[in-house]
Amino acid sequence: MTVVTIAEEHPRQPAIIRLLELSDAYAASLYPAESNHLVDISTLERPTVSFFVARRDGDIVGCCALVEAGDGTAEIKRMFVDPEARGLQIGKRLLTALEAKADKLGLSAIRLETGIYQPEAIGLYKTFGYVERTPFGSYQADPLSLFMEKKVGQVAE
């Protein structure tokens, strides 16, 4: 029986670096460099970042980060599941853990930017109640980007 676990872990691990490299290559295959808004590993190590790791039978197969913005909101970054582990609901499990952490932190909203050529990711976020919105933070409008948000905590209804 396959056992999948989700836990907060340090991002600087060889298997995480491999996942981030796979994520980078995937994004580069879909979008030009100026439309890729990836963060590096040093950003993921900041104290305002909660980094989640999915393991299947102990092996790292997915990750995502909740990056606090300092205004009561946070952004999802680096959500990625190893192609070999797709179909195991890992994305849903990561998003559930990330939202639980946002609730624990007392955040009012979770935001994200994703690319328009990633229908599986967009579908996952919509299933979880994320809605489209305008660019936020330092993002500029980009026809290849989709911006989404979900109200959480006491603001959520």
VMD Tcl script that builds the backbone (N, CA, C; Angstrom):
set m [mol new atoms 471]
animate dup $m
set s [atomselect $m all]
$s set {name element resname resid chain x y z} {
  {N N MET 1 A 0.835 -1.183 0.000}
  {CA C MET 1 A 0.000 0.000 0.000}
  {C C MET 1 A 0.883 1.250 0.000}
  {N N THR 2 A 0.555 2.194 -0.848}
  {CA C THR 2 A 1.316 3.436 -0.955}
  {C C THR 2 A 0.949 4.368 0.184}
  {N N VAL 3 A 1.965 4.903 0.851}
  {CA C VAL 3 A 1.755 5.864 1.930}
  {C C VAL 3 A 2.261 7.220 1.472}
  {N N VAL 4 A 1.369 8.221 1.495}
  {CA C VAL 4 A 1.736 9.584 1.127}
  {C C VAL 4 A 1.655 10.443 2.381}
  {N N THR 5 A 2.718 11.195 2.640}
  {CA C THR 5 A 2.739 12.107 3.775}
  {C C THR 5 A 3.055 13.512 3.284}
  {N N ILE 6 A 2.529 14.503 4.008}
  {CA C ILE 6 A 2.814 15.907 3.732}
  {C C ILE 6 A 3.340 16.505 5.028}
  {N N ALA 7 A 4.469 17.185 4.952}
  {CA C ALA 7 A 5.043 17.801 6.150}
  {C C ALA 7 A 5.856 19.023 5.747}
  {N N GLU 8 A 6.011 19.937 6.711}
  {CA C GLU 8 A 6.904 21.071 6.485}
  {C C GLU 8 A 8.333 20.564 6.640}
  {N N GLU 9 A 9.157 20.903 5.672}
  {CA C GLU 9 A 10.552 20.493 5.690}
  {C C GLU 9 A 11.415 21.621 5.141}
  {N N HIS 10 A 12.714 21.488 5.327}
  {CA C HIS 10 A 13.666 22.441 4.772}
  {C C HIS 10 A 13.781 22.177 3.269}
  {N N PRO 11 A 13.777 23.246 2.445}
  {CA C PRO 11 A 13.823 23.011 0.999}
  {C C PRO 11 A 15.171 22.577 0.436}
  {N N ARG 12 A 16.270 22.838 1.140}
  {CA C ARG 12 A 17.581 22.535 0.555}
  {C C ARG 12 A 17.921 21.060 0.786}
  {N N GLN 13 A 17.306 20.221 -0.053}
  {CA C GLN 13 A 17.553 18.787 -0.061}
  {C C GLN 13 A 17.748 18.380 -1.525}
  {N N PRO 14 A 18.626 17.420 -1.789}
  {CA C PRO 14 A 18.866 17.033 -3.186}
  {C C PRO 14 A 17.591 16.689 -3.960}
  {N N ALA 15 A 16.676 15.965 -3.353}
  {CA C ALA 15 A 15.453 15.582 -4.072}
  {C C ALA 15 A 14.552 16.789 -4.331}
  {N N ILE 16 A 14.587 17.787 -3.458}
  {CA C ILE 16 A 13.819 19.020 -3.682}
  {C C ILE 16 A 14.464 19.816 -4.814}
  {N N ILE 17 A 15.765 19.917 -4.789}
  {CA C ILE 17 A 16.473 20.640 -5.861}
  {C C ILE 17 A 16.157 19.989 -7.211}
  {N N ARG 18 A 16.100 18.670 -7.244}
  {CA C ARG 18 A 15.729 17.954 -8.474}
  {C C ARG 18 A 14.312 18.337 -8.902}
  {N N LEU 19 A 13.368 18.375 -7.967}
  {CA C LEU 19 A 11.992 18.765 -8.296}
  {C C LEU 19 A 11.934 20.190 -8.828}
  {N N LEU 20 A 12.673 21.102 -8.196}
  {CA C LEU 20 A 12.689 22.492 -8.648}
  {C C LEU 20 A 13.275 22.601 -10.055}
  {N N GLU 21 A 14.282 21.799 -10.346}
  {CA C GLU 21 A 14.858 21.788 -11.697}
  {C C GLU 21 A 13.849 21.249 -12.715}
  {N N LEU 22 A 13.101 20.221 -12.334}
  {CA C LEU 22 A 12.047 19.706 -13.214}
  {C C LEU 22 A 10.983 20.772 -13.446}
  {N N SER 23 A 10.622 21.474 -12.381}
  {CA C SER 23 A 9.633 22.553 -12.465}
  {C C SER 23 A 10.125 23.667 -13.387}
  {N N ASP 24 A 11.386 24.057 -13.230}
  {CA C ASP 24 A 11.977 25.090 -14.082}
  {C C ASP 24 A 11.918 24.680 -15.563}
  {N N ALA 25 A 12.298 23.443 -15.840}
  {CA C ALA 25 A 12.312 22.955 -17.221}
  {C C ALA 25 A 10.899 22.914 -17.801}
  {N N TYR 26 A 9.945 22.492 -16.985}
  {CA C TYR 26 A 8.551 22.439 -17.428}
  {C C TYR 26 A 8.052 23.847 -17.751}
  {N N ALA 27 A 8.287 24.794 -16.844}
  {CA C ALA 27 A 7.851 26.181 -17.061}
  {C C ALA 27 A 8.521 26.761 -18.316}
  {N N ALA 28 A 9.811 26.484 -18.485}
  {CA C ALA 28 A 10.534 27.001 -19.648}
  {C C ALA 28 A 10.016 26.401 -20.953}
  {N N SER 29 A 9.460 25.185 -20.888}
  {CA C SER 29 A 8.912 24.565 -22.096}
  {C C SER 29 A 7.571 25.177 -22.496}
  {N N LEU 30 A 6.921 25.868 -21.564}
  {CA C LEU 30 A 5.600 26.437 -21.819}
  {C C LEU 30 A 5.589 27.945 -22.052}
  {N N TYR 31 A 6.527 28.660 -21.404}
  {CA C TYR 31 A 6.464 30.119 -21.373}
  {C C TYR 31 A 7.835 30.738 -21.625}
  {N N PRO 32 A 7.850 31.967 -22.172}
  {CA C PRO 32 A 9.123 32.682 -22.296}
  {C C PRO 32 A 9.619 33.096 -20.905}
  {N N ALA 33 A 10.900 33.352 -20.791}
  {CA C ALA 33 A 11.518 33.669 -19.492}
  {C C ALA 33 A 10.805 34.804 -18.765}
  {N N GLU 34 A 10.392 35.843 -19.498}
  {CA C GLU 34 A 9.763 36.990 -18.837}
  {C C GLU 34 A 8.386 36.667 -18.256}
  {N N SER 35 A 7.820 35.524 -18.628}
  {CA C SER 35 A 6.523 35.121 -18.085}
  {C C SER 35 A 6.649 34.039 -17.011}
  {N N ASN 36 A 7.872 33.677 -16.656}
  {CA C ASN 36 A 8.112 32.719 -15.572}
  {C C ASN 36 A 8.474 33.489 -14.315}
  {N N HIS 37 A 7.703 33.271 -13.272}
  {CA C HIS 37 A 7.887 34.003 -12.015}
  {C C HIS 37 A 8.278 33.031 -10.907}
  {N N LEU 38 A 9.378 32.346 -11.125}
  {CA C LEU 38 A 9.842 31.328 -10.184}
  {C C LEU 38 A 10.723 31.962 -9.111}
  {N N VAL 39 A 10.664 31.412 -7.914}
  {CA C VAL 39 A 11.556 31.878 -6.852}
  {C C VAL 39 A 12.647 30.835 -6.646}
  {N N ASP 40 A 13.819 31.304 -6.215}
  {CA C ASP 40 A 14.948 30.400 -6.027}
  {C C ASP 40 A 14.932 29.783 -4.630}
  {N N ILE 41 A 15.834 28.857 -4.426}
  {CA C ILE 41 A 15.862 28.119 -3.162}
  {C C ILE 41 A 16.156 29.018 -1.967}
  {N N SER 42 A 16.977 30.043 -2.138}
  {CA C SER 42 A 17.261 30.928 -1.007}
  {C C SER 42 A 16.001 31.672 -0.558}
  {N N THR 43 A 15.120 32.012 -1.494}
  {CA C THR 43 A 13.842 32.624 -1.130}
  {C C THR 43 A 12.996 31.639 -0.324}
  {N N LEU 44 A 13.032 30.378 -0.715}
  {CA C LEU 44 A 12.244 29.353 -0.027}
  {C C LEU 44 A 12.748 29.078 1.385}
  {N N GLU 45 A 13.964 29.513 1.695}
  {CA C GLU 45 A 14.543 29.296 3.027}
  {C C GLU 45 A 14.238 30.434 4.007}
  {N N ARG 46 A 13.592 31.474 3.547}
  {CA C ARG 46 A 13.310 32.618 4.424}
  {C C ARG 46 A 12.355 32.225 5.548}
  {N N PRO 47 A 12.437 32.923 6.695}
  {CA C PRO 47 A 11.561 32.585 7.821}
  {C C PRO 47 A 10.076 32.853 7.556}
  {N N THR 48 A 9.769 33.666 6.561}
  {CA C THR 48 A 8.369 33.957 6.234}
  {C C THR 48 A 7.794 32.980 5.213}
  {N N VAL 49 A 8.499 31.890 4.977}
  {CA C VAL 49 A 8.063 30.870 4.016}
  {C C VAL 49 A 7.828 29.550 4.739}
  {N N SER 50 A 6.678 28.959 4.497}
  {CA C SER 50 A 6.388 27.603 4.971}
  {C C SER 50 A 6.512 26.696 3.755}
  {N N PHE 51 A 7.432 25.733 3.824}
  {CA C PHE 51 A 7.711 24.870 2.682}
  {C C PHE 51 A 7.210 23.461 2.976}
  {N N PHE 52 A 6.348 22.961 2.097}
  {CA C PHE 52 A 5.727 21.653 2.290}
  {C C PHE 52 A 6.291 20.639 1.307}
  {N N VAL 53 A 6.484 19.434 1.813}
  {CA C VAL 53 A 7.039 18.343 1.015}
  {C C VAL 53 A 6.085 17.158 1.067}
  {N N ALA 54 A 5.824 16.604 -0.109}
  {CA C ALA 54 A 5.025 15.381 -0.209}
  {C C ALA 54 A 5.980 14.222 -0.426}
  {N N ARG 55 A 5.771 13.178 0.349}
  {CA C ARG 55 A 6.579 11.960 0.213}
  {C C ARG 55 A 5.656 10.777 -0.057}
  {N N ARG 56 A 6.086 9.946 -1.008}
  {CA C ARG 56 A 5.389 8.688 -1.285}
  {C C ARG 56 A 6.321 7.573 -0.850}
  {N N ASP 57 A 5.889 6.840 0.150}
  {CA C ASP 57 A 6.719 5.769 0.706}
  {C C ASP 57 A 8.121 6.275 1.045}
  {N N GLY 58 A 8.184 7.496 1.554}
  {CA C GLY 58 A 9.438 8.097 1.987}
  {C C GLY 58 A 10.170 8.915 0.936}
  {N N ASP 59 A 9.835 8.716 -0.336}
  {CA C ASP 59 A 10.507 9.445 -1.418}
  {C C ASP 59 A 9.806 10.770 -1.695}
  {N N ILE 60 A 10.568 11.834 -1.889}
  {CA C ILE 60 A 10.013 13.155 -2.172}
  {C C ILE 60 A 9.428 13.163 -3.582}
  {N N VAL 61 A 8.126 13.518 -3.674}
  {CA C VAL 61 A 7.442 13.512 -4.975}
  {C C VAL 61 A 6.703 14.819 -5.268}
  {N N GLY 62 A 6.702 15.760 -4.323}
  {CA C GLY 62 A 6.010 17.015 -4.565}
  {C C GLY 62 A 6.388 18.058 -3.542}
  {N N CYS 63 A 6.103 19.327 -3.886}
  {CA C CYS 63 A 6.405 20.407 -2.958}
  {C C CYS 63 A 5.560 21.630 -3.277}
  {N N CYS 64 A 5.483 22.519 -2.317}
  {CA C CYS 64 A 4.875 23.832 -2.513}
  {C C CYS 64 A 5.269 24.718 -1.336}
  {N N ALA 65 A 5.171 26.017 -1.565}
  {CA C ALA 65 A 5.549 26.980 -0.530}
  {C C ALA 65 A 4.428 27.984 -0.320}
  {N N LEU 66 A 4.274 28.407 0.918}
  {CA C LEU 66 A 3.373 29.489 1.293}
  {C C LEU 66 A 4.271 30.647 1.707}
  {N N VAL 67 A 4.283 31.701 0.890}
  {CA C VAL 67 A 5.170 32.837 1.101}
  {C C VAL 67 A 4.362 34.008 1.644}
  {N N GLU 68 A 4.602 34.340 2.905}
  {CA C GLU 68 A 3.861 35.441 3.519}
  {C C GLU 68 A 4.288 36.773 2.907}
  {N N ALA 69 A 3.299 37.620 2.624}
  {CA C ALA 69 A 3.563 38.914 1.994}
  {C C ALA 69 A 3.795 40.026 3.010}
  {N N GLY 70 A 3.447 39.789 4.277}
  {CA C GLY 70 A 3.630 40.806 5.302}
  {C C GLY 70 A 2.421 41.708 5.488}
  {N N ASP 71 A 1.357 41.456 4.720}
  {CA C ASP 71 A 0.142 42.262 4.829}
  {C C ASP 71 A -1.078 41.423 5.207}
  {N N GLY 72 A -0.825 40.248 5.779}
  {CA C GLY 72 A -1.923 39.361 6.152}
  {C C GLY 72 A -2.322 38.402 5.039}
  {N N THR 73 A -1.604 38.457 3.918}
  {CA C THR 73 A -1.851 37.526 2.823}
  {C C THR 73 A -0.574 36.720 2.557}
  {N N ALA 74 A -0.717 35.708 1.740}
  {CA C ALA 74 A 0.447 34.909 1.342}
  {C C ALA 74 A 0.236 34.434 -0.085}
  {N N GLU 75 A 1.329 34.018 -0.700}
  {CA C GLU 75 A 1.279 33.550 -2.075}
  {C C GLU 75 A 1.770 32.102 -2.152}
  {N N ILE 76 A 1.110 31.329 -2.977}
  {CA C ILE 76 A 1.563 29.972 -3.260}
  {C C ILE 76 A 2.671 30.061 -4.313}
  {N N LYS 77 A 3.801 29.457 -4.023}
  {CA C LYS 77 A 4.910 29.395 -4.971}
  {C C LYS 77 A 5.422 27.962 -5.036}
  {N N ARG 78 A 5.976 27.626 -6.174}
  {CA C ARG 78 A 6.702 26.367 -6.376}
  {C C ARG 78 A 5.867 25.111 -6.136}
  {N N MET 79 A 4.573 25.172 -6.446}
  {CA C MET 79 A 3.730 23.979 -6.381}
  {C C MET 79 A 4.119 23.093 -7.558}
  {N N PHE 80 A 4.603 21.893 -7.232}
  {CA C PHE 80 A 5.026 20.985 -8.297}
  {C C PHE 80 A 4.956 19.551 -7.799}
  {N N VAL 81 A 4.470 18.671 -8.673}
  {CA C VAL 81 A 4.416 17.240 -8.377}
  {C C VAL 81 A 5.202 16.518 -9.458}
  {N N ASP 82 A 6.072 15.620 -9.031}
  {CA C ASP 82 A 6.854 14.811 -9.956}
  {C C ASP 82 A 5.895 14.110 -10.924}
  {N N PRO 83 A 6.169 14.197 -12.234}
  {CA C PRO 83 A 5.289 13.535 -13.206}
  {C C PRO 83 A 5.071 12.051 -12.911}
  {N N GLU 84 A 6.057 11.408 -12.295}
  {CA C GLU 84 A 5.936 9.978 -11.962}
  {C C GLU 84 A 4.907 9.716 -10.861}
  {N N ALA 85 A 4.527 10.770 -10.117}
  {CA C ALA 85 A 3.601 10.602 -8.982}
  {C C ALA 85 A 2.242 11.247 -9.242}
  {N N ARG 86 A 2.005 11.674 -10.456}
  {CA C ARG 86 A 0.720 12.312 -10.752}
  {C C ARG 86 A -0.394 11.271 -10.674}
  {N N GLY 87 A -1.585 11.725 -10.298}
  {CA C GLY 87 A -2.725 10.835 -10.164}
  {C C GLY 87 A -2.915 10.315 -8.753}
  {N N LEU 88 A -2.034 10.704 -7.835}
  {CA C LEU 88 A -2.134 10.236 -6.443}
  {C C LEU 88 A -2.737 11.301 -5.522}
  {N N GLN 89 A -3.324 12.348 -6.109}
  {CA C GLN 89 A -3.942 13.423 -5.320}
  {C C GLN 89 A -2.926 14.218 -4.509}
  {N N ILE 90 A -1.673 14.228 -4.938}
  {CA C ILE 90 A -0.629 14.922 -4.177}
  {C C ILE 90 A -0.869 16.428 -4.178}
  {N N GLY 91 A -1.252 16.992 -5.315}
  {CA C GLY 91 A -1.537 18.421 -5.374}
  {C C GLY 91 A -2.627 18.817 -4.391}
  {N N LYS 92 A -3.686 18.021 -4.320}
  {CA C LYS 92 A -4.778 18.302 -3.376}
  {C C LYS 92 A -4.283 18.223 -1.933}
  {N N ARG 93 A -3.448 17.249 -1.649}
  {CA C ARG 93 A -2.934 17.090 -0.284}
  {C C ARG 93 A -2.015 18.245 0.091}
  {N N LEU 94 A -1.184 18.672 -0.852}
  {CA C LEU 94 A -0.295 19.815 -0.590}
  {C C LEU 94 A -1.114 21.081 -0.355}
  {N N LEU 95 A -2.114 21.303 -1.185}
  {CA C LEU 95 A -2.942 22.502 -1.054}
  {C C LEU 95 A -3.727 22.492 0.254}
  {N N THR 96 A -4.193 21.337 0.666}
  {CA C THR 96 A -4.905 21.223 1.943}
  {C C THR 96 A -3.978 21.585 3.106}
  {N N ALA 97 A -2.747 21.080 3.081}
  {CA C ALA 97 A -1.783 21.393 4.147}
  {C C ALA 97 A -1.431 22.872 4.141}
  {N N LEU 98 A -1.239 23.432 2.966}
  {CA C LEU 98 A -0.896 24.845 2.828}
  {C C LEU 98 A -2.026 25.724 3.374}
  {N N GLU 99 A -3.273 25.386 3.051}
  {CA C GLU 99 A -4.406 26.173 3.546}
  {C C GLU 99 A -4.563 26.046 5.054}
  {N N ALA 100 A -4.279 24.876 5.607}
  {CA C ALA 100 A -4.330 24.705 7.061}
  {C C ALA 100 A -3.289 25.590 7.733}
  {N N LYS 101 A -2.116 25.692 7.137}
  {CA C LYS 101 A -1.061 26.555 7.671}
  {C C LYS 101 A -1.486 28.018 7.588}
  {N N ALA 102 A -2.100 28.426 6.491}
  {CA C ALA 102 A -2.581 29.804 6.335}
  {C C ALA 102 A -3.594 30.132 7.425}
  {N N ASP 103 A -4.456 29.177 7.714}
  {CA C ASP 103 A -5.455 29.368 8.768}
  {C C ASP 103 A -4.767 29.513 10.125}
  {N N LYS 104 A -3.783 28.670 10.390}
  {CA C LYS 104 A -3.033 28.718 11.649}
  {C C LYS 104 A -2.309 30.054 11.810}
  {N N LEU 105 A -1.831 30.607 10.683}
  {CA C LEU 105 A -1.123 31.885 10.709}
  {C C LEU 105 A -2.081 33.079 10.780}
  {N N GLY 106 A -3.383 32.813 10.637}
  {CA C GLY 106 A -4.368 33.884 10.693}
  {C C GLY 106 A -4.396 34.761 9.458}
  {N N LEU 107 A -4.016 34.209 8.322}
  {CA C LEU 107 A -3.994 34.987 7.086}
  {C C LEU 107 A -5.418 35.256 6.594}
  {N N SER 108 A -5.577 36.331 5.813}
  {CA C SER 108 A -6.901 36.679 5.288}
  {C C SER 108 A -7.105 36.188 3.858}
  {N N ALA 109 A -6.017 35.971 3.115}
  {CA C ALA 109 A -6.150 35.518 1.733}
  {C C ALA 109 A -4.876 34.816 1.277}
  {N N ILE 110 A -5.071 33.880 0.355}
  {CA C ILE 110 A -3.961 33.209 -0.317}
  {C C ILE 110 A -4.081 33.575 -1.796}
  {N N ARG 111 A -2.970 33.979 -2.380}
  {CA C ARG 111 A -2.947 34.394 -3.778}
  {C C ARG 111 A -1.976 33.526 -4.565}
  {N N LEU 112 A -2.109 33.572 -5.875}
  {CA C LEU 112 A -1.181 32.831 -6.713}
  {C C LEU 112 A -1.183 33.387 -8.120}
  {N N GLU 113 A -0.106 33.078 -8.814}
  {CA C GLU 113 A 0.014 33.336 -10.246}
  {C C GLU 113 A 0.350 31.998 -10.872}
  {N N THR 114 A -0.367 31.654 -11.927}
  {CA C THR 114 A -0.066 30.441 -12.661}
  {C C THR 114 A -0.189 30.747 -14.140}
  {N N GLY 115 A 0.327 29.866 -14.951}
  {CA C GLY 115 A 0.288 30.088 -16.388}
  {C C GLY 115 A -0.989 29.562 -17.011}
  {N N ILE 116 A -1.392 30.196 -18.102}
  {CA C ILE 116 A -2.641 29.826 -18.770}
  {C C ILE 116 A -2.568 28.464 -19.452}
  {N N TYR 117 A -1.363 27.938 -19.661}
  {CA C TYR 117 A -1.216 26.640 -20.316}
  {C C TYR 117 A -1.104 25.481 -19.321}
  {N N GLN 118 A -1.612 25.686 -18.118}
  {CA C GLN 118 A -1.564 24.643 -17.088}
  {C C GLN 118 A -2.978 24.350 -16.581}
  {N N PRO 119 A -3.804 23.729 -17.434}
  {CA C PRO 119 A -5.209 23.516 -17.068}
  {C C PRO 119 A -5.411 22.650 -15.823}
  {N N GLU 120 A -4.498 21.714 -15.577}
  {CA C GLU 120 A -4.647 20.869 -14.386}
  {C C GLU 120 A -4.489 21.704 -13.132}
  {N N ALA 121 A -3.489 22.575 -13.111}
  {CA C ALA 121 A -3.273 23.445 -11.948}
  {C C ALA 121 A -4.451 24.392 -11.772}
  {N N ILE 122 A -4.890 25.006 -12.856}
  {CA C ILE 122 A -6.022 25.940 -12.783}
  {C C ILE 122 A -7.258 25.220 -12.265}
  {N N GLY 123 A -7.496 24.022 -12.753}
  {CA C GLY 123 A -8.645 23.232 -12.296}
  {C C GLY 123 A -8.562 22.914 -10.812}
  {N N LEU 124 A -7.370 22.552 -10.338}
  {CA C LEU 124 A -7.181 22.262 -8.919}
  {C C LEU 124 A -7.516 23.494 -8.079}
  {N N TYR 125 A -6.975 24.640 -8.467}
  {CA C TYR 125 A -7.220 25.859 -7.687}
  {C C TYR 125 A -8.701 26.224 -7.703}
  {N N LYS 126 A -9.351 26.093 -8.843}
  {CA C LYS 126 A -10.783 26.410 -8.906}
  {C C LYS 126 A -11.592 25.463 -8.030}
  {N N THR 127 A -11.227 24.186 -8.029}
  {CA C THR 127 A -11.908 23.204 -7.182}
  {C C THR 127 A -11.805 23.593 -5.704}
  {N N PHE 128 A -10.690 24.192 -5.316}
  {CA C PHE 128 A -10.470 24.612 -3.938}
  {C C PHE 128 A -11.050 25.994 -3.634}
  {N N GLY 129 A -11.712 26.603 -4.609}
  {CA C GLY 129 A -12.383 27.871 -4.349}
  {C C GLY 129 A -11.604 29.124 -4.694}
  {N N TYR 130 A -10.502 28.984 -5.418}
  {CA C TYR 130 A -9.746 30.159 -5.840}
  {C C TYR 130 A -10.467 30.804 -7.023}
  {N N VAL 131 A -10.490 32.128 -7.030}
  {CA C VAL 131 A -11.155 32.870 -8.093}
  {C C VAL 131 A -10.154 33.803 -8.766}
  {N N GLU 132 A -10.426 34.110 -10.021}
  {CA C GLU 132 A -9.537 34.998 -10.761}
  {C C GLU 132 A -9.581 36.405 -10.191}
  {N N ARG 133 A -8.465 37.082 -10.283}
  {CA C ARG 133 A -8.334 38.453 -9.792}
  {C C ARG 133 A -7.306 39.191 -10.647}
  {N N THR 134 A -7.105 40.457 -10.348}
  {CA C THR 134 A -6.113 41.256 -11.055}
  {C C THR 134 A -4.718 40.940 -10.500}
  {N N PRO 135 A -3.667 41.365 -11.224}
  {CA C PRO 135 A -2.310 41.160 -10.705}
  {C C PRO 135 A -2.161 41.796 -9.317}
  {N N PHE 136 A -1.306 41.229 -8.509}
  {CA C PHE 136 A -1.072 41.712 -7.146}
  {C C PHE 136 A 0.424 41.860 -6.919}
  {N N GLY 137 A 0.787 42.526 -5.826}
  {CA C GLY 137 A 2.201 42.694 -5.491}
  {C C GLY 137 A 2.952 43.360 -6.629}
  {N N SER 138 A 4.092 42.791 -6.983}
  {CA C SER 138 A 4.923 43.376 -8.037}
  {C C SER 138 A 4.607 42.824 -9.429}
  {N N TYR 139 A 3.603 41.961 -9.541}
  {CA C TYR 139 A 3.244 41.402 -10.842}
  {C C TYR 139 A 2.647 42.480 -11.756}
  {N N GLN 140 A 2.941 42.334 -13.030}
  {CA C GLN 140 A 2.327 43.162 -14.071}
  {C C GLN 140 A 1.373 42.268 -14.868}
  {N N ALA 141 A 0.400 42.878 -15.499}
  {CA C ALA 141 A -0.508 42.105 -16.353}
  {C C ALA 141 A 0.315 41.373 -17.413}
  {N N ASP 142 A -0.024 40.123 -17.669}
  {CA C ASP 142 A 0.687 39.294 -18.632}
  {C C ASP 142 A -0.354 38.377 -19.266}
  {N N PRO 143 A -0.489 38.396 -20.582}
  {CA C PRO 143 A -1.509 37.532 -21.207}
  {C C PRO 143 A -1.277 36.041 -20.975}
  {N N LEU 144 A -0.090 35.671 -20.529}
  {CA C LEU 144 A 0.209 34.261 -20.258}
  {C C LEU 144 A 0.017 33.889 -18.791}
  {N N SER 145 A -0.333 34.864 -17.957}
  {CA C SER 145 A -0.512 34.622 -16.521}
  {C C SER 145 A -1.974 34.707 -16.123}
  {N N LEU 146 A -2.318 33.898 -15.138}
  {CA C LEU 146 A -3.633 33.939 -14.516}
  {C C LEU 146 A -3.382 34.181 -13.033}
  {N N PHE 147 A -4.046 35.171 -12.471}
  {CA C PHE 147 A -3.908 35.508 -11.059}
  {C C PHE 147 A -5.167 35.058 -10.342}
  {N N MET 148 A -4.987 34.439 -9.172}
  {CA C MET 148 A -6.124 33.900 -8.427}
  {C C MET 148 A -5.961 34.205 -6.945}
  {N N GLU 149 A -7.087 34.105 -6.222}
  {CA C GLU 149 A -7.077 34.390 -4.793}
  {C C GLU 149 A -8.201 33.615 -4.113}
  {N N LYS 150 A -7.958 33.295 -2.862}
  {CA C LYS 150 A -8.988 32.683 -2.024}
  {C C LYS 150 A -8.949 33.369 -0.673}
  {N N LYS 151 A -10.091 33.846 -0.231}
  {CA C LYS 151 A -10.200 34.419 1.113}
  {C C LYS 151 A -10.178 33.266 2.104}
  {N N VAL 152 A -9.464 33.431 3.191}
  {CA C VAL 152 A -9.372 32.383 4.215}
  {C C VAL 152 A -9.529 33.008 5.592}
  {N N GLY 153 A -9.524 32.194 6.634}
  {CA C GLY 153 A -9.620 32.703 7.992}
  {C C GLY 153 A -10.985 33.286 8.290}
  {N N GLN 154 A -11.021 34.287 9.171}
  {CA C GLN 154 A -12.288 34.866 9.592}
  {C C GLN 154 A -13.002 35.580 8.443}
  {N N VAL 155 A -12.268 35.990 7.418}
  {CA C VAL 155 A -12.883 36.702 6.295}
  {C C VAL 155 A -13.667 35.719 5.414}
  {N N ALA 156 A -13.241 34.462 5.404}
  {CA C ALA 156 A -13.903 33.482 4.553}
  {C C ALA 156 A -15.328 33.247 5.028}
  {N N GLU 157 A -16.203 32.940 4.086}
  {CA C GLU 157 A -17.598 32.682 4.429}
  {C C GLU 157 A -17.937 31.238 4.185}
}
mol reanalyze $m
mol bondsrecalc $m
mol representation Tube
mol addrep $m
